[in-house]
Amino acid sequence: MRLLIDAQLSGRRIARPLLLDGHDVLALSDRPDLDGLADPGVLALAVAEDRILVTRNSRDFSPLLREWAEAGRAHAGCVLIWTFRGSDYGPIIEGLRRLLAERPEQSAWRDLTIAL
């Protein structure tokens, strides 16, 4: 699966385990050239690279995804991380693994937004 991990999630702690599972993962925190990319740019990058966006920034991405839907713009899928406590990344990894196993085809994520 092709994934884009938003900047406020750790590339090392989130992306690395998913890479080891065989997924194609791009973590914004690992790409200094993408530092400071605004939310619409992050979503556009995910679309351009056909990647499911994984973000903790639900407050900003929920309305942005709604705007895209109302404008008829497609996206490659999005997982909004609602629960996150301190440095405990285990539940996020396990939740993502479960979601990816439930929908193992990239096309099944098209225009889908899931809260985790």
N, C-alpha and C positions, 0 to 999 in steps of 0.2 A: 504494500500500500504506500502511496505517496502522501507524506505529511509535511506540514509547515508548523513549527512550534513557535508561537509568538514570543516576543522579547522578554516578557516578564516571567517566563518559565525557563528553568535551567536546561540548557542544552545538554550538559553533562548528566544531569539526574533524570531528565525526561527523554531526550532524544537518544542517548546512548543505549539504554535498554531496548528501545524499539528498533534501533539499528541492528543490535545483536539478534533480535527476533527476525531479521530479514527485511524490514521495511526500509523504504527510501525516505529518509528524514532530513529536512533542512531546518536547523534551529537558528532563528534570527540572532540569538545571543552569541552564536559562534561566527557571525559574519559582520565584522566591523564596517564594511561598506554599506550595510543596510541599517546601521545604527540610526535611530531617530526617525525611521520611516513612519509616517502618519498612518492611522488605521485604514483609511481608504486605500492607501498604497499597499498595505499588508494584504488586504483582501484581494486587490488587483494582482499582486504577485502570486498569491495562492491560486487564483483563477488562471493566470498565464502559464503557471507550471503544473496545472491540474493536481493541486495538493489540497488535502483536507486540512483546514486551519484548526489548530488546537490553541485556545487562548483562555487566559484567566480574566481577561478584560471584558466580561459579560456586559457591564454597564454601557460601554461604548459600542460593542459589536452587535448587541441585540437590535438597537434602532437602525444601525447601518445595514444589517442583513434584511430588516423589514423594508428599508428604503429600496434596496436592490430588488427585492421580490416585487414591490409595488411598481417598479420601473421595468419589470420583466427581464432583469439581468440575472443570469445564472451564475452559480458558484459551484465549487467542487466538493462542498460539504464543510461543516463546522462543528466542533465540539467546544461547548462553553463550559469551562471549569467553574462551578459555583462553590464547591467545598474544597477548602485547602487550609490546613492547619500547620503553621510554622514550616518546618523543614521535612515534614512527613510526606515524601513523594510516592511512597508505596501504594496508597489507595488510588492515586491518579494513574500510575502505571497499570495497575490491575484493572481499573475501570476502562482504560483505553484498550488494553488487550481484549477484554470482554466485548467491547463495542466492535472492534475490528474483526473479531471472530464471528460475531453475529452477522456482519455485513462484509464478507471477505472480497467482494468485487468492488473496484473503484467506482464503477458506474452506479452502484447502489447508493452511493453517498451524494450524488448530484442533487443540489438544492436542499439537502437535508441538514437541519440544525438539531443537535442533541445536547441537552444539559447533562453534565456529569457532576 
